[in-house]
Every structure is written in structure tokens, then in C-alpha cells.
């Protein structure tokens, strides 16, 4: 019979931190490593493709191979433009319903050794196993013991590799292939943990969109150089034309602004805004998916184009009205919304002017 002493009062644990409004809205955040483990097959494939982008800073070229005849290569990072003929690394990405086991990798090791031995490619410098549920303890221990890894592969060859390396024939472990295996450097085989994957993924433009948590802190924009660069030539020409339209006399270059102090001050402000927008463009390149900043520019364009196309006394007034209106354009739907400042909205107008999508002096006026 159950005694009263066996009945415990229900007391949920007190949270280790005070709940925030975000917790009330979306619940307690799921750790990133747990989310990776629960990815669907499609999500895992997408995550791997995104993560692979992080490898591009370490290699001359990164490529994904797949399908029949991949020769044991999944994601290859090439150190030179000579590809497989020179130094390269291999990343074998697996998704199983369990942490990676020794029995899951024998055929992959067999492929690398066989295809390297017949001259399909030079052996990779490093071969990493990447798994959706991670690498199991047993396999991790063997990967850290190269001689035991070689021994286990030989023992497993007939059952795991002989008929699986290629569908065209059986690969016997004998003769030159056996000698090659015996001399092969098994220290190249290793693994990547979820922590390493997520850390590398955090340096791609996909991280904040896939995992949330907001954008990283945005660096301050550069101060415009005293002498404008070639990349500024078109929007600066448009500014000078706008100032000249206002003054009733053409301005051939920026030195002409010295005689017009209010316009010179305005010119400095417009350049600062342009550089703000350029800094945002660079920030977007590293923190959000490709095309995000282009979408932002399009939103600003459609938010100000009617003002720019309206009738104004001169090009200077058109530019001022357009740039001022840009500050009011709502951009809350864009992934960059939390990082956008008024100067960015205004500076994007000059980026659009730099591409002739906006013009300050109209030909038909």
C-alpha cells in the first residue's frame, strides 16, 4: 500500500534566470547543438551546404560531390587550383538515426584508400567525418588510434568494403592494394564536433536566419577618404550636377565647392551617408544570406522613387527631398532591420544614384 511519505509535493524547479518577453513569446530557446541533431534530412543537407561556405576562407576552392561515382569524396577543400592533384581535404557528411559507429565508416575509408591507390586522386591531407548526431564514443576512440583503425579496417574489409567500394567489381585486399593500405597514413582520419560545425557556421551569412539570436554587433563605418575613390565617381557626379542646377552654373569637380560652404558641408554629409550604406552592405555580406542587401536597396528605391520623380525646383532640392524621405521608409521586414540606421537609408539613395537608378537632374526638366 502506498504510504503518505511516498507522496511528494509537486514543485517545479525555479528557473536559473528570470524569464524574458522573448521566452513568453517563443518559449525557452533550444540549444543549437540539439537543433542540429533534430534536423530533418532536408534541413541537414541545407545546413551542410551553408556550413561549407565557411570553408571557403581556408581553401582556394571548395566543391560538393555527390551521387554514384563520387569515389568517397563529399565536400572537398582544395588548397591550390590543381585540385585533386595537389593538397586537399575531404569532409564526409553523414546523417544517420544514431551517432556514427565504426561500421558506418569502413567503406568510406576503403574508398579513399582504393581510389588513391589507383591514382584517381592524391590522398587527402585530412579526412573529417561530419555527422548529424555526432560521432559515437567507440568510433572517436578508434579515430584517435591510427594503428588500431588500420587493423580494424583490414578485419572488416571482406564484409564491409569488398563488394561496396564500386558496383562494377569486387575489390580484394591483396597485392599492391594491401601494401598501400599498410603504408597509408591513418592519422588523416578525424571528425568534426557539433560545436565546431556551429562555430564555423556562425561565420556565414546564414547563421542568424537559421538559428536566430539576432545579428552580431555592427562595426563602425569608415571615415570617407579625403580624395573620393573611383567607386564613388557616379554618385558624386550626380551631386555636383545637382549643386550646379541649384546655383545655375556647372561644377566641374569637387574643388569648386570651396566657394560654396553650405554645399561643401552638404557634400561631406552625403559622402558620410554613402559610406554608412557601404558599411551596411559589407556587414550584410558576412551576416545574412546573399541577396538580403539587394532586397533592402529595392525597398528603399520603391519607398523614395515617387518623391524623386516628382517635380522639384532643381536637382539639389530633389536630392534633399528624396534623402529626407528615405529616413521615414519602414524596413522592418528585412533581416537587417535591427542593424539599420537613418544614415544607411539615406546612403542607399546615393548607392542607387551611383547605379543611375535614381537621378537628381532630369533630362526632361
RODO-2510 file (C-alpha; in nm, 4 decimals, decimal comma):
residues 365
     n   res          X          Y          Z
     1     x     0,0000     0,0000     0,0000
     2     x     0,1349     0,3463    -0,0870
     3     x     0,2307     0,5399     0,2237
     4     x     0,1826     0,9131     0,2639
     5     x     0,5601     0,9501     0,2897
     6     x     0,5882     0,8297    -0,0700
     7     x     0,3759     1,1167    -0,1970
     8     x     0,5791     1,4244    -0,2845
     9     x     0,4528     1,7767    -0,3300
    10     x     0,4896     1,8937    -0,6892
    11     x     0,7490     2,1697    -0,7035
    12     x     0,8784     2,2688    -1,0489
    13     x     1,2367     2,3892    -1,0455
    14     x     1,2844     2,7634    -1,0195
    15     x     1,4308     2,8967    -1,3490
    16     x     1,8002     2,9752    -1,3291
    17     x     1,7290     3,3143    -1,4846
    18     x     1,4312     3,5468    -1,4958
    19     x     1,2032     3,4818    -1,7940
    20     x     1,2051     3,7476    -2,0639
    21     x     0,9343     3,8642    -2,3024
    22     x     1,1072     3,6565    -2,5722
    23     x     1,0581     3,3422    -2,3611
    24     x     0,6873     3,4191    -2,3255
    25     x     0,6580     3,4715    -2,6991
    26     x     0,8625     3,1789    -2,8331
    27     x     0,9488     2,9569    -2,5351
    28     x     1,2853     2,8659    -2,3878
    29     x     1,5479     2,8604    -2,6651
    30     x     1,6587     2,5170    -2,7815
    31     x     2,0411     2,4843    -2,7759
    32     x     2,1884     2,4957    -3,1250
    33     x     2,3559     2,1551    -3,0933
    34     x     2,0213     1,9950    -3,0047
    35     x     1,8576     2,1649    -3,3010
    36     x     2,1245     2,0264    -3,5350
    37     x     2,0615     1,6751    -3,4018
    38     x     1,6894     1,7143    -3,4756
    39     x     1,7261     1,8460    -3,8289
    40     x     1,5204     1,6684    -4,0917
    41     x     1,7110     1,5203    -4,3872
    42     x     1,6409     1,8339    -4,5927
    43     x     1,7401     2,0650    -4,3076
    44     x     2,0624     1,8711    -4,2553
    45     x     2,1515     1,8966    -4,6239
    46     x     2,0793     2,2701    -4,6208
    47     x     2,2838     2,3173    -4,3028
    48     x     2,5796     2,1296    -4,4540
    49     x     2,5669     2,3443    -4,7675
    50     x     2,5594     2,6599    -4,5542
    51     x     2,8390     2,5366    -4,3267
    52     x     3,0548     2,4525    -4,6281
    53     x     3,0580     2,8214    -4,7181
    54     x     3,2658     2,8797    -4,4040
    55     x     3,5396     2,6608    -4,5532
    56     x     3,5991     2,8975    -4,8439
    57     x     3,8251     3,1211    -4,6365
    58     x     4,0619     2,8263    -4,5789
    59     x     4,0883     2,6962    -4,9346
    60     x     4,1432     2,8077    -5,2898
    61     x     3,8230     2,6280    -5,3875
    62     x     3,5502     2,4234    -5,2156
    63     x     3,3264     2,1815    -5,4040
    64     x     3,0479     1,9365    -5,3159
    65     x     3,0383     1,5946    -5,4842
    66     x     2,7503     1,3530    -5,4783
    67     x     2,5725     1,0642    -5,6418
    68     x     2,7215     0,7477    -5,7858
    69     x     3,0904     0,7568    -5,8629
    70     x     3,1868     1,0140    -5,6010
    71     x     3,4912     0,7971    -5,5103
    72     x     3,4407     0,8620    -5,1390
    73     x     3,4544     1,2406    -5,1790
    74     x     3,1740     1,4517    -5,0302
    75     x     3,2941     1,8084    -4,9695
    76     x     3,6459     1,8765    -5,0935
    77     x     3,8566     2,1752    -4,9981
    78     x     4,1403     2,2381    -5,2444
    79     x     4,4485     2,4314    -5,1366
    80     x     4,5517     2,5170    -5,4938
    81     x     4,3955     2,5371    -5,8374
    82     x     4,5421     2,1933    -5,9156
    83     x     4,2526     2,0276    -5,7346
    84     x     4,2949     1,6576    -5,6584
    85     x     4,6466     1,6622    -5,7982
    86     x     4,7677     1,8732    -5,5072
    87     x     4,6857     1,9158    -5,1368
    88     x     4,3192     1,8828    -5,0441
    89     x     4,0914     1,7922    -4,7517
    90     x     3,7802     1,5761    -4,7529
    91     x     3,4697     1,6243    -4,5375
    92     x     3,2403     1,3222    -4,5332
    93     x     2,8960     1,4334    -4,4126
    94     x     2,6616     1,1650    -4,2788
    95     x     2,3063     1,1619    -4,1468
    96     x     2,2055     0,8528    -3,9540
    97     x     1,9487     0,7840    -3,6808
    98     x     2,2373     0,7166    -3,4435
    99     x     2,5793     0,8629    -3,3633
   100     x     2,8360     0,7497    -3,6161
   101     x     2,9698     0,3985    -3,5499
   102     x     3,2787     0,2179    -3,6761
   103     x     3,0611     0,0031    -3,9025
   104     x     2,9390     0,3216    -4,0744
   105     x     3,2828     0,4313    -4,1931
   106     x     3,4724     0,1219    -4,3137
   107     x     3,3527     0,1533    -4,6714
   108     x     3,4372     0,5264    -4,6701
   109     x     3,7919     0,4532    -4,5578
   110     x     3,8104     0,1742    -4,8129
   111     x     3,7093     0,4093    -5,0940
   112     x     3,9691     0,6693    -5,0016
   113     x     4,2477     0,4105    -4,9915
   114     x     4,1379     0,2269    -5,3069
   115     x     4,0865     0,5337    -5,5249
   116     x     4,4063     0,6953    -5,4022
   117     x     4,5970     0,3751    -5,4759
   118     x     4,4705     0,3523    -5,8354
   119     x     4,5570     0,7186    -5,8944
   120     x     4,2079     0,8709    -5,9006
   121     x     4,3411     1,1407    -5,6690
   122     x     4,6232     1,2080    -5,4265
   123     x     4,5349     1,1085    -5,0678
   124     x     4,3653     1,3948    -4,8798
   125     x     4,5715     1,5826    -4,6236
   126     x     4,2848     1,5398    -4,3759
   127     x     3,9605     1,3420    -4,3867
   128     x     3,6903     1,4581    -4,1465
   129     x     3,3712     1,2741    -4,0581
   130     x     3,0774     1,5081    -4,0003
   131     x     2,7583     1,3509    -3,8644
   132     x     2,4133     1,4896    -3,7800
   133     x     2,4076     1,3031    -3,4473
   134     x     2,7795     1,3319    -3,3924
   135     x     3,0491     1,0662    -3,3722
   136     x     2,9959     0,7910    -3,1169
   137     x     3,2433     0,7304    -2,8363
   138     x     3,3628     0,3982    -2,9771
   139     x     3,4420     0,5457    -3,3174
   140     x     3,6033     0,8556    -3,1673
   141     x     3,8404     0,6367    -2,9682
   142     x     3,9389     0,4371    -3,2772
   143     x     3,9928     0,7535    -3,4820
   144     x     4,2452     0,8599    -3,2198
   145     x     4,4357     0,5294    -3,2587
   146     x     4,5592     0,5145    -3,6223
   147     x     4,7171     0,1696    -3,5942
   148     x     4,4016     0,0203    -3,4468
   149     x     4,1972     0,1929    -3,7182
   150     x     4,4146     0,0261    -3,9834
   151     x     4,3804    -0,3107    -3,8126
   152     x     4,0000    -0,2851    -3,7812
   153     x     3,9655    -0,1808    -4,1458
   154     x     4,1622    -0,4867    -4,2601
   155     x     3,9454    -0,7111    -4,0440
   156     x     3,6280    -0,5543    -4,1835
   157     x     3,7340    -0,5392    -4,5476
   158     x     3,5647    -0,8532    -4,6776
   159     x     3,2373    -0,7839    -4,5006
   160     x     3,2182    -0,4056    -4,5417
   161     x     3,4366    -0,2958    -4,8349
   162     x     3,4983    -0,5757    -5,0831
   163     x     3,1602    -0,5502    -5,2571
   164     x     3,0697    -0,1916    -5,1629
   165     x     3,3523     0,0261    -5,2926
   166     x     3,2290     0,0011    -5,6507
   167     x     2,9309    -0,1693    -5,8100
   168     x     3,1335    -0,2879    -6,1081
   169     x     3,3588    -0,5404    -5,9324
   170     x     3,4769    -0,6772    -5,6011
   171     x     3,7894    -0,5192    -5,4558
   172     x     4,0192    -0,7747    -5,2969
   173     x     4,2540    -0,6546    -5,0246
   174     x     4,5721    -0,8106    -5,1573
   175     x     4,8885    -0,7342    -5,3534
   176     x     4,9600    -0,3686    -5,4206
   177     x     4,6394    -0,2514    -5,2517
   178     x     4,7274    -0,4337    -4,9301
   179     x     5,0788    -0,2898    -4,9362
   180     x     4,9345     0,0561    -4,9979
   181     x     4,6956     0,0199    -4,7040
   182     x     4,9764    -0,0946    -4,4759
   183     x     5,1795     0,2159    -4,5599
   184     x     4,8835     0,4564    -4,5625
   185     x     4,8837     0,7430    -4,3088
   186     x     4,5737     0,6758    -4,0967
   187     x     4,6312     0,9894    -3,8903
   188     x     4,4479     1,1844    -4,1631
   189     x     4,1139     1,0482    -4,0389
   190     x     3,9376     1,2616    -3,7813
   191     x     3,5990     1,4167    -3,7037
   192     x     3,4247     1,7486    -3,6524
   193     x     3,2023     1,8017    -3,3469
   194     x     2,8715     1,9885    -3,3427
   195     x     3,0409     2,2696    -3,1535
   196     x     3,2987     2,3064    -3,4329
   197     x     3,0300     2,2945    -3,7014
   198     x     2,8161     2,5588    -3,5329
   199     x     3,1132     2,7842    -3,4640
   200     x     3,2158     2,7694    -3,8305
   201     x     2,8537     2,8184    -3,9412
   202     x     2,8341     3,1307    -3,7226
   203     x     3,0804     3,2980    -3,9602
   204     x     2,8458     3,2580    -4,2570
   205     x     2,5590     3,4792    -4,3635
   206     x     2,3115     3,2008    -4,2896
   207     x     2,3626     3,1659    -3,9144
   208     x     2,1297     3,4317    -3,7772
   209     x     1,8489     3,3241    -4,0106
   210     x     1,8784     2,9536    -3,9270
   211     x     1,9399     2,9777    -3,5524
   212     x     1,8069     3,3221    -3,4577
   213     x     1,9550     3,5111    -3,1676
   214     x     1,9930     3,8391    -3,3552
   215     x     2,2734     3,9847    -3,5603
   216     x     2,6259     4,0385    -3,4257
   217     x     2,7420     4,3855    -3,3305
   218     x     2,7938     4,6003    -3,6348
   219     x     3,1350     4,7685    -3,6816
   220     x     3,1520     5,1467    -3,7219
   221     x     3,1680     5,2689    -4,0813
   222     x     3,4921     5,4010    -4,2246
   223     x     3,5536     5,7735    -4,2476
   224     x     3,5342     5,8802    -4,6123
   225     x     3,8838     5,9350    -4,7542
   226     x     3,9816     6,2933    -4,8344
   227     x     4,0079     6,2070    -5,2034
   228     x     3,6980     6,0248    -5,3360
   229     x     3,7595     5,6786    -5,4802
   230     x     3,6764     5,5622    -5,8303
   231     x     3,3787     5,3664    -5,6916
   232     x     3,2180     5,6984    -5,5876
   233     x     3,2520     5,8722    -5,9220
   234     x     2,8944     5,8402    -6,0492
   235     x     2,7000     5,9499    -5,7404
   236     x     2,9468     6,2361    -5,6820
   237     x     2,8977     6,3495    -6,0411
   238     x     2,5249     6,3443    -5,9771
   239     x     2,5703     6,5524    -5,6601
   240     x     2,7835     6,8086    -5,8426
   241     x     2,5223     6,8298    -6,1188
   242     x     2,2520     6,8806    -5,8558
   243     x     2,4503     7,1579    -5,6867
   244     x     2,5193     7,3179    -6,0250
   245     x     2,1495     7,3021    -6,1120
   246     x     2,0778     7,4838    -5,7865
   247     x     2,3452     7,7500    -5,8454
   248     x     2,2683     7,7949    -6,2144
   249     x     2,6276     7,7192    -6,3109
   250     x     2,8006     7,3864    -6,3728
   251     x     3,0515     7,2483    -6,1205
   252     x     3,3270     7,0556    -6,2946
   253     x     3,4828     6,8951    -5,9880
   254     x     3,4714     6,8939    -5,6075
   255     x     3,7248     7,1757    -5,5779
   256     x     3,4516     7,4132    -5,6994
   257     x     3,2635     7,3536    -5,3723
   258     x     3,5227     7,5553    -5,1761
   259     x     3,3454     7,8718    -5,2888
   260     x     3,0101     7,7419    -5,1641
   261     x     3,0493     7,6459    -4,7974
   262     x     2,6885     7,5287    -4,7321
   263     x     2,7083     7,2952    -5,0317
   264     x     3,0533     7,1758    -4,9279
   265     x     2,9146     7,0813    -4,5853
   266     x     2,6220     6,9068    -4,7519
   267     x     2,8631     6,7175    -4,9777
   268     x     3,0555     6,5877    -4,6762
   269     x     2,7299     6,4713    -4,5144
   270     x     2,6199     6,2875    -4,8293
   271     x     2,9543     6,1083    -4,8549
   272     x     2,9310     6,0027    -4,4891
   273     x     2,5859     5,8596    -4,5600
   274     x     2,7164     5,6735    -4,8639
   275     x     2,9920     5,5174    -4,6541
   276     x     2,7385     5,4203    -4,3882
   277     x     2,5431     5,2304    -4,6530
   278     x     2,8598     5,0701    -4,7888
   279     x     2,9462     4,9531    -4,4374
   280     x     2,5996     4,8012    -4,4083
   281     x     2,6497     4,6266    -4,7430
   282     x     2,9738     4,4714    -4,6143
   283     x     2,8101     4,3762    -4,2842
   284     x     2,5250     4,2072    -4,4725
   285     x     2,7700     4,0084    -4,6843
   286     x     2,9044     3,8382    -4,3706
   287     x     2,5882     3,8032    -4,1604
   288     x     2,2805     3,7378    -4,3764
   289     x     2,2052     3,5311    -4,6885
   290     x     2,3121     3,6581    -5,0283
   291     x     2,0578     3,8949    -5,1806
   292     x     1,9361     4,0380    -4,8490
   293     x     2,1021     4,3742    -4,9021
   294     x     1,9809     4,3877    -5,2631
   295     x     1,6264     4,3417    -5,1319
   296     x     1,6877     4,6251    -4,8848
   297     x     1,8015     4,8538    -5,1646
   298     x     1,4889     4,7661    -5,3627
   299     x     1,2692     4,8504    -5,0632
   300     x     1,4361     5,1898    -5,0258
   301     x     1,4092     5,2503    -5,4003
   302     x     1,0358     5,1824    -5,4074
   303     x     0,9933     5,3906    -5,0919
   304     x     1,1535     5,7034    -5,2434
   305     x     1,1190     5,6793    -5,6217
   306     x     0,7877     5,8676    -5,6294
   307     x     0,9493     6,1552    -5,4403
   308     x     1,2465     6,1515    -5,6773
   309     x     1,0187     6,1509    -5,9830
   310     x     0,8058     6,4403    -5,8536
   311     x     0,8546     6,7965    -5,9771
   312     x     1,1172     6,9943    -5,7836
   313     x     1,2692     7,3398    -5,8353
   314     x     1,6096     7,1889    -5,9126
   315     x     1,8193     6,8777    -5,8738
   316     x     1,9524     6,9825    -5,5320
   317     x     1,6010     7,0108    -5,3899
   318     x     1,5106     6,6761    -5,5464
   319     x     1,8090     6,5090    -5,3838
   320     x     1,7366     6,6638    -5,0426
   321     x     1,3694     6,5660    -5,0533
   322     x     1,4480     6,2102    -5,1609
   323     x     1,7185     6,1572    -4,8987
   324     x     1,4990     6,3081    -4,6260
   325     x     1,2087     6,0803    -4,7221
   326     x     1,4376     5,7759    -4,7148
   327     x     1,4723     5,8243    -4,3384
   328     x     1,0999     5,7561    -4,2994
   329     x     1,0834     5,4348    -4,5060
   330     x     0,9894     5,1369    -4,2865
   331     x     1,2225     4,8417    -4,3409
   332     x     1,1054     4,6165    -4,0592
   333     x     1,0580     4,3062    -4,2764
   334     x     1,4208     4,2848    -4,3845
   335     x     1,6559     4,0583    -4,1825
   336     x     1,8897     4,3566    -4,1456
   337     x     1,6206     4,5684    -3,9779
   338     x     1,7817     4,5662    -3,6324
   339     x     2,1111     4,6964    -3,7734
   340     x     1,9781     4,9758    -3,9962
   341     x     2,0347     5,3429    -3,9114
   342     x     1,8912     5,6577    -4,0710
   343     x     2,2270     5,7250    -4,2357
   344     x     2,2034     5,3851    -4,4060
   345     x     1,8645     5,4644    -4,5585
   346     x     1,9965     5,7978    -4,6795
   347     x     2,3220     5,6482    -4,8030
   348     x     2,1370     5,3818    -5,0016
   349     x     1,9897     5,6674    -5,2065
   350     x     2,3445     5,7520    -5,3149
   351     x     2,4188     5,3869    -5,3869
   352     x     2,1123     5,3889    -5,6127
   353     x     2,2338     5,7151    -5,7646
   354     x     2,5731     5,5514    -5,8202
   355     x     2,3913     5,2949    -6,0364
   356     x     2,1708     5,5600    -6,2066
   357     x     1,8580     5,4072    -6,0573
   358     x     1,7933     5,7488    -5,9023
   359     x     1,8766     6,0748    -6,0795
   360     x     1,8817     6,4241    -5,9333
   361     x     1,8812     6,6276    -6,2551
   362     x     1,6167     6,5139    -6,5001
   363     x     1,6835     6,5378    -6,8737
   364     x     1,3231     6,6389    -6,9485
   365     x     1,3054     6,9284    -6,6994
***
